[in-house]
Amino acid sequence: MKQIKKVLGESLHKYTMVIALIALVIFFNIASDGKMITPSNFQNLLSGNAYVLILAIGMLMVIVVGHIDLSVGSVAGFCGMVMAIAFQKWNFPWWAAVLLALGIGALVGAWNGFWVAKMGIPGFITTLGSTMVFRGAVIWISHSISVPAPSELKWFGAGYLPEWGPAFTGMNNSTLLLGIFAIAFFAYSQIRQYKRTNALRGSKEALWPTLVRIALISATIGYLTWLFGTGRPGTSFPVPGLILVILVIIYHIITEKTRFGRHIYAVGGNKNSAALSGVNVQRTYFLTMLNMSLLAAVAGILFVGRSTAAGPSDGTGWETDAIAAVFIGGAAVSGGVGTVMATMVGGMVMAVLNSGLMLLGVGADKTQVIKGLVLLAAVAFDVYNKRPGHVSITKRLFNLNKVESKEGSPAEKKS
């Protein structure tokens, strides 16, 4: 167990949902006679859930700061409908229609941010009102009729990376190049982190945990690269998945490396202490809500591109999946805790549940029941683990108390 902790580099409880995700994939693959782990299913899994995962990125920031946004589904549907109408009826070029939709998303976010930041109305109430406004507005402007989307958007919503180069690789070369870049970047970041840690501590730690970690993650990335790149002709890594990856990287940097990201966690942890430390709480609330609606517009655009038309019911229930992804990913109900990467794991848990249950022939009604129970269990798990004076479930499962007591604290070791 001590060796495992060294390889992971963190406490094992942070990897609980990753273990659960892997277990779910293996279970559904066995139960469905190998239909889960196939190129086409993984491509559909990522492409068909990218818009929800994009919403989850913004929802994480809203929940961390101590609020919640119930309007994201309605806003996404409204922005997608405006884009389609602008292209079909107002003769906008497709790119201008997209920019219009993004602009409306930003304006809606500013509207929500005004009521939350300036007027002090809780995000729950503010966005509940916005949900009603924009759900009605979608039906109003569309007259309850679907509107065709620009054909150029299909590549963004349902396209694949192009094929090029030699055929001897036996797979899509764009996907292969993406996988090689991901492995190289991960290896570089791990080696850099290892050198930085040694420099800060003034002592040389063992290199083997870092090398084992690089080997394990590289093997996983390599397998996924092969899986996405060897599907039926004309398919590869989905373009919506690439957009999602880019956004995950950007928002991981924003939340972990920037002043604004630190302010979000500070306000969510204790807004009074954050204000005393010089953090502009109102500005943080405003920008967080604005960002959420902007990402909702992006999600709506991708969905319309995938479905080739904007419908009056687009966005219905999307907020529940986004919120579920955040909490299953380990975000605290009280705010101040949560990461982009963990939220993506939570979102993929929900996506695998949907896909696996569909492969097993489980109806939509029972699927909703199961997803609801999984969300409740995840939140209960988080609340129980954070109870003072209680040993967490993960520590009991992996017997971490004994491991940590044997290792002792750095101060104990020095004495």
C-alpha positions as CSV (number, residue, x, y, z in Angstrom):
1,M,0.0,0.0,0.0
2,K,2.9,2.4,0.7
3,Q,4.3,1.7,-2.8
4,I,0.9,2.5,-4.3
5,K,0.7,5.8,-2.5
6,K,4.1,6.7,-3.8
7,V,3.1,5.9,-7.4
8,L,-0.1,7.9,-7.2
9,G,1.6,10.7,-5.4
10,E,-1.5,11.6,-3.4
11,S,-4.0,10.1,-1.0
12,L,-5.8,7.1,-2.4
13,H,-9.2,8.6,-1.5
14,K,-8.8,11.1,-4.4
15,Y,-8.9,8.2,-6.9
16,T,-12.1,6.6,-5.6
17,M,-14.2,7.7,-8.5
18,V,-11.5,6.8,-11.0
19,I,-11.5,3.3,-9.6
20,A,-15.4,3.3,-9.7
21,L,-15.3,4.4,-13.4
22,I,-12.9,1.7,-14.4
23,A,-15.0,-0.9,-12.5
24,L,-18.2,0.3,-14.3
25,V,-16.5,0.0,-17.7
26,I,-15.3,-3.5,-17.0
27,F,-18.7,-4.6,-15.6
28,F,-20.7,-3.3,-18.5
29,N,-18.3,-4.7,-21.0
30,I,-18.6,-8.2,-19.5
31,A,-22.4,-7.9,-19.0
32,S,-22.9,-6.7,-22.7
33,D,-20.6,-9.3,-24.2
34,G,-17.9,-6.9,-25.1
35,K,-20.1,-4.1,-26.6
36,M,-18.9,-1.4,-24.2
37,I,-15.2,-1.3,-25.0
38,T,-15.4,-0.8,-28.8
39,P,-14.2,2.1,-31.0
40,S,-17.7,3.1,-32.1
41,N,-19.1,3.0,-28.5
42,F,-16.3,5.1,-27.1
43,Q,-16.5,7.6,-29.9
44,N,-20.3,8.0,-29.3
45,L,-19.7,8.1,-25.6
46,L,-17.4,11.1,-25.9
47,S,-19.1,12.8,-28.8
48,G,-22.6,12.4,-27.3
49,N,-21.7,13.7,-23.8
50,A,-19.3,16.5,-24.7
51,Y,-21.9,19.2,-24.3
52,V,-22.9,18.0,-20.8
53,L,-19.2,17.8,-19.7
54,I,-18.7,21.3,-21.0
55,L,-21.6,22.5,-18.9
56,A,-20.1,20.6,-15.9
57,I,-16.9,22.7,-16.2
58,G,-18.8,25.9,-15.6
59,M,-21.1,24.3,-13.1
60,L,-18.1,23.3,-11.0
61,M,-17.0,26.9,-10.7
62,V,-20.5,28.0,-9.7
63,I,-20.8,25.3,-7.1
64,V,-17.3,25.9,-5.7
65,V,-18.1,29.6,-5.3
66,G,-21.2,28.6,-3.2
67,H,-24.0,28.9,-5.7
68,I,-25.8,26.8,-8.3
69,D,-27.2,27.5,-11.8
70,L,-30.4,25.9,-12.8
71,S,-30.8,27.8,-16.0
72,V,-27.9,26.3,-18.0
73,G,-30.1,23.9,-20.0
74,S,-32.6,26.6,-20.9
75,V,-29.9,29.0,-21.8
76,A,-28.1,26.4,-24.0
77,G,-31.4,25.7,-25.8
78,F,-32.2,29.4,-26.3
79,C,-28.7,30.2,-27.7
80,G,-28.8,27.2,-30.0
81,M,-32.3,28.3,-31.3
82,V,-31.2,31.9,-31.8
83,M,-28.2,30.7,-33.8
84,A,-30.4,28.5,-36.1
85,I,-33.0,31.2,-36.6
86,A,-30.3,33.8,-37.3
87,F,-28.8,31.6,-40.0
88,Q,-32.1,30.4,-41.6
89,K,-34.4,33.4,-41.3
90,W,-32.1,36.4,-40.8
91,N,-29.5,35.3,-43.4
92,F,-26.5,35.5,-41.1
93,P,-23.4,33.7,-42.2
94,W,-22.9,30.6,-40.0
95,W,-19.9,32.1,-38.2
96,A,-21.8,35.3,-37.4
97,A,-24.7,33.2,-36.1
98,V,-22.3,31.4,-33.8
99,L,-20.9,34.7,-32.5
100,L,-24.4,36.0,-31.9
101,A,-25.2,32.9,-29.8
102,L,-22.0,33.3,-27.8
103,G,-22.8,37.0,-27.3
104,I,-26.3,36.1,-26.0
105,G,-24.8,33.5,-23.7
106,A,-22.4,36.2,-22.2
107,L,-25.3,38.7,-21.8
108,V,-27.5,36.1,-20.1
109,G,-24.5,35.3,-17.8
110,A,-24.1,39.0,-17.0
111,W,-27.9,39.2,-16.3
112,N,-27.6,36.3,-13.8
113,G,-24.4,37.7,-12.4
114,F,-26.0,41.1,-11.8
115,W,-28.8,39.6,-9.6
116,V,-26.4,37.4,-7.7
117,A,-23.4,39.8,-7.2
118,K,-25.1,43.2,-7.0
119,M,-28.5,42.4,-5.6
120,G,-27.4,39.6,-3.3
121,I,-30.1,37.1,-4.6
122,P,-29.0,33.5,-4.2
123,G,-28.0,31.8,-7.5
124,F,-30.6,29.1,-7.0
125,I,-33.5,31.7,-7.0
126,T,-32.0,33.8,-9.8
127,T,-31.4,31.0,-12.2
128,L,-34.7,29.4,-11.4
129,G,-36.3,32.5,-12.7
130,S,-34.0,32.5,-15.7
131,T,-34.9,28.9,-16.4
132,M,-38.6,29.9,-16.8
133,V,-37.8,33.0,-18.9
134,F,-35.5,31.2,-21.4
135,R,-37.5,28.0,-21.6
136,G,-40.5,30.0,-22.5
137,A,-38.4,32.2,-24.8
138,V,-37.2,29.2,-26.8
139,I,-40.8,28.0,-27.4
140,W,-41.9,31.6,-28.2
141,I,-39.3,32.4,-30.9
142,S,-39.4,28.9,-32.5
143,H,-43.2,28.6,-32.4
144,S,-42.6,25.0,-31.1
145,I,-41.0,24.1,-34.5
146,S,-37.5,22.7,-35.0
147,V,-35.2,25.0,-37.1
148,P,-32.4,23.5,-39.3
149,A,-28.8,24.3,-38.3
150,P,-26.0,25.5,-40.5
151,S,-24.4,22.4,-42.2
152,E,-20.9,23.8,-41.4
153,L,-21.6,23.1,-37.7
154,K,-22.0,19.4,-38.2
155,W,-18.2,18.9,-38.2
156,F,-18.0,20.7,-34.8
157,G,-20.9,18.8,-33.3
158,A,-20.4,15.3,-34.8
159,G,-17.2,15.3,-36.9
160,Y,-14.0,13.4,-36.5
161,L,-10.3,14.3,-36.9
162,P,-9.2,14.0,-40.6
163,E,-7.2,11.2,-42.0
164,W,-3.8,12.0,-43.6
165,G,-0.4,10.5,-44.0
166,P,0.8,6.9,-44.5
167,A,-1.5,3.9,-44.1
168,F,1.0,1.6,-42.5
169,T,0.2,2.9,-39.0
170,G,-3.1,1.0,-39.3
171,M,-5.1,3.8,-37.6
172,N,-6.1,7.4,-38.0
173,N,-2.9,9.5,-38.0
174,S,-4.5,12.6,-36.5
175,T,-5.6,10.5,-33.5
176,L,-2.2,8.9,-33.3
177,L,-0.5,12.2,-33.3
178,L,-2.8,13.5,-30.6
179,G,-2.0,10.4,-28.4
180,I,1.7,10.8,-28.9
181,F,1.5,14.5,-27.9
182,A,-0.6,13.6,-24.8
183,I,2.0,11.0,-23.7
184,A,4.9,13.3,-24.3
185,F,3.3,16.2,-22.5
186,F,2.4,14.0,-19.5
187,A,5.9,12.5,-19.3
188,Y,7.4,16.0,-19.5
189,S,5.1,17.4,-16.8
190,Q,5.9,14.5,-14.4
191,I,9.6,14.8,-14.8
192,R,9.5,18.5,-14.3
193,Q,7.4,18.1,-11.2
194,Y,9.8,15.5,-9.9
195,K,12.8,17.9,-10.3
196,R,10.9,20.8,-8.8
197,T,9.9,18.7,-5.8
198,N,13.5,17.7,-5.2
199,A,14.7,21.3,-5.5
200,L,12.1,22.5,-3.0
201,R,12.8,19.7,-0.4
202,G,16.5,19.9,-0.8
203,S,16.7,16.1,-1.0
204,K,16.5,13.6,-3.8
205,E,13.4,11.4,-3.8
206,A,13.2,8.0,-5.5
207,L,12.6,8.3,-9.2
208,W,10.9,4.9,-9.7
209,P,7.3,6.1,-8.5
210,T,7.4,8.8,-11.2
211,L,8.6,6.4,-13.9
212,V,5.9,3.8,-12.9
213,R,3.2,6.6,-13.0
214,I,4.4,7.7,-16.4
215,A,4.3,4.1,-17.7
216,L,0.8,3.4,-16.4
217,I,-0.8,6.6,-17.7
218,S,1.1,6.3,-21.0
219,A,-0.2,2.8,-21.5
220,T,-3.7,4.0,-20.8
221,I,-3.4,6.9,-23.2
222,G,-1.9,4.6,-25.8
223,Y,-4.8,2.1,-25.5
224,L,-7.4,4.9,-25.8
225,T,-5.5,6.3,-28.8
226,W,-5.7,2.8,-30.5
227,L,-9.3,2.5,-29.5
228,F,-10.4,5.8,-31.0
229,G,-8.1,5.5,-34.0
230,T,-9.1,2.1,-35.2
231,G,-12.8,2.5,-35.7
232,R,-14.8,2.1,-38.9
233,P,-13.4,4.1,-41.9
234,G,-14.0,7.8,-41.7
235,T,-14.1,7.9,-37.9
236,S,-11.5,8.8,-35.3
237,F,-11.2,10.9,-32.2
238,P,-14.4,13.1,-32.2
239,V,-14.1,16.8,-32.8
240,P,-16.4,17.6,-29.8
241,G,-14.1,15.5,-27.7
242,L,-11.1,17.6,-28.9
243,I,-13.0,20.8,-28.0
244,L,-13.8,19.4,-24.6
245,V,-10.1,18.5,-24.0
246,I,-9.0,22.0,-25.0
247,L,-11.6,23.5,-22.6
248,V,-10.6,21.1,-19.8
249,I,-6.9,22.2,-20.1
250,I,-7.8,25.9,-20.2
251,Y,-10.1,25.7,-17.2
252,H,-7.7,23.5,-15.3
253,I,-5.1,26.2,-15.7
254,I,-7.6,28.9,-14.8
255,T,-8.8,27.2,-11.6
256,E,-5.4,26.0,-10.4
257,K,-2.9,28.5,-11.7
258,T,-4.6,32.0,-11.8
259,R,-5.6,34.6,-9.3
260,F,-9.2,34.3,-10.4
261,G,-9.2,30.6,-9.7
262,R,-7.7,31.1,-6.3
263,H,-10.4,33.7,-5.6
264,I,-13.2,31.3,-6.5
265,Y,-11.9,28.7,-4.0
266,A,-11.4,31.4,-1.4
267,V,-14.9,32.8,-1.7
268,G,-16.4,29.4,-1.7
269,G,-14.4,28.4,1.4
270,N,-15.3,31.5,3.4
271,K,-16.5,34.6,1.6
272,N,-16.1,36.9,4.7
273,S,-12.4,35.9,5.2
274,A,-11.9,36.2,1.4
275,A,-13.3,39.7,1.5
276,L,-11.0,40.7,4.4
277,S,-8.1,39.3,2.4
278,G,-8.9,41.8,-0.4
279,V,-10.8,39.5,-2.7
280,N,-13.6,41.2,-4.6
281,V,-16.5,38.8,-3.8
282,Q,-19.0,40.5,-6.0
283,R,-16.7,40.5,-9.0
284,T,-16.0,36.8,-8.4
285,Y,-19.7,36.0,-8.3
286,F,-20.4,38.0,-11.5
287,L,-17.6,36.5,-13.6
288,T,-18.4,33.0,-12.4
289,M,-22.1,33.3,-13.5
290,L,-21.1,35.0,-16.8
291,N,-18.7,32.2,-17.6
292,M,-21.3,29.6,-16.8
293,S,-23.8,31.0,-19.4
294,L,-21.1,31.4,-22.0
295,L,-20.2,27.7,-21.7
296,A,-23.9,26.9,-21.9
297,A,-23.9,28.7,-25.2
298,V,-21.0,26.6,-26.4
299,A,-22.7,23.5,-25.3
300,G,-25.9,24.5,-27.1
301,I,-24.0,25.2,-30.3
302,L,-22.3,21.8,-30.3
303,F,-25.6,20.0,-29.6
304,V,-27.3,21.8,-32.5
305,G,-24.4,20.9,-34.7
306,R,-24.7,17.2,-33.7
307,S,-28.5,17.0,-34.1
308,T,-28.4,19.2,-37.3
309,A,-31.4,21.2,-36.0
310,A,-32.4,23.4,-33.0
311,G,-35.5,22.1,-31.2
312,P,-37.9,23.8,-28.7
313,S,-37.1,21.1,-26.1
314,D,-33.3,21.3,-26.4
315,G,-31.5,21.7,-23.1
316,T,-34.3,20.1,-21.0
317,G,-32.7,18.4,-18.0
318,W,-29.2,19.2,-18.9
319,E,-28.6,21.0,-15.7
320,T,-29.3,17.9,-13.6
321,D,-26.6,15.9,-15.5
322,A,-24.1,18.8,-15.1
323,I,-24.8,19.1,-11.4
324,A,-24.6,15.4,-10.9
325,A,-21.2,15.3,-12.6
326,V,-19.8,17.9,-10.3
327,F,-21.0,16.2,-7.1
328,I,-20.1,12.7,-8.2
329,G,-16.6,14.2,-9.0
330,G,-16.3,15.1,-5.3
331,A,-17.2,18.7,-5.1
332,A,-18.4,19.8,-1.6
333,V,-22.1,20.7,-1.2
334,S,-21.0,23.7,0.9
335,G,-18.6,25.0,-1.8
336,G,-14.9,25.6,-1.8
337,V,-13.9,22.1,-2.9
338,G,-13.8,20.5,-6.4
339,T,-11.5,20.2,-9.4
340,V,-12.1,20.2,-13.2
341,M,-10.4,16.8,-13.6
342,A,-12.5,15.2,-10.9
343,T,-15.6,16.7,-12.4
344,M,-14.7,15.1,-15.8
345,V,-14.4,11.7,-14.0
346,G,-17.8,12.3,-12.4
347,G,-19.3,13.2,-15.8
348,M,-17.9,10.1,-17.4
349,V,-19.3,8.0,-14.6
350,M,-22.8,9.3,-15.6
351,A,-22.0,8.8,-19.3
352,V,-20.9,5.2,-18.8
353,L,-24.0,4.5,-16.7
354,N,-26.2,5.8,-19.6
355,S,-24.3,3.9,-22.2
356,G,-24.0,0.6,-20.2
357,L,-27.6,0.5,-19.2
358,M,-28.7,1.2,-22.7
359,L,-26.5,-1.7,-24.0
360,L,-28.2,-3.9,-21.4
361,G,-31.6,-2.9,-22.6
362,V,-32.6,-1.0,-19.5
363,G,-35.4,1.6,-20.1
364,A,-35.0,5.3,-19.7
365,D,-37.3,5.3,-16.6
366,K,-35.1,2.8,-14.7
367,T,-32.0,4.5,-15.9
368,Q,-33.1,7.8,-14.3
369,V,-33.8,6.0,-11.1
370,I,-30.3,4.4,-11.0
371,K,-28.6,7.7,-11.9
372,G,-30.5,9.4,-9.1
373,L,-29.4,6.8,-6.6
374,V,-25.8,7.0,-7.7
375,L,-25.9,10.8,-7.2
376,L,-27.4,10.4,-3.7
377,A,-24.8,7.8,-2.8
378,A,-21.9,10.0,-4.1
379,V,-23.1,13.0,-2.0
380,A,-23.7,10.8,1.1
381,F,-20.2,9.4,0.6
382,D,-18.7,12.9,0.5
383,V,-20.6,14.1,3.5
384,Y,-19.7,11.1,5.6
385,N,-16.0,11.3,4.7
386,K,-15.9,14.9,5.8
387,R,-17.5,14.3,9.2
388,P,-15.1,15.3,12.0
389,G,-14.0,12.4,14.2
390,H,-14.8,9.8,11.6
391,V,-12.5,7.6,9.6
392,S,-13.3,7.9,5.9
393,I,-14.8,4.9,4.0
394,T,-11.8,5.0,1.6
395,K,-9.3,4.8,4.4
396,R,-11.1,1.8,5.8
397,L,-11.3,0.0,2.5
398,F,-7.6,0.6,1.8
399,N,-6.5,0.3,5.4
400,L,-4.8,3.7,5.1
401,N,-4.8,4.5,8.8
402,K,-2.3,1.8,9.5
403,V,-0.2,2.9,6.6
404,E,-0.2,6.6,7.6
405,S,0.5,5.7,11.3
406,K,3.5,3.6,10.3
407,E,4.9,6.3,8.0
408,G,4.4,9.0,10.6
409,S,4.5,12.7,10.0
410,P,7.7,14.4,8.8
411,A,8.1,16.0,12.2
412,E,7.9,12.6,13.9
413,K,10.5,11.2,11.6
414,K,12.9,14.0,12.3
415,S,12.5,13.6,16.1
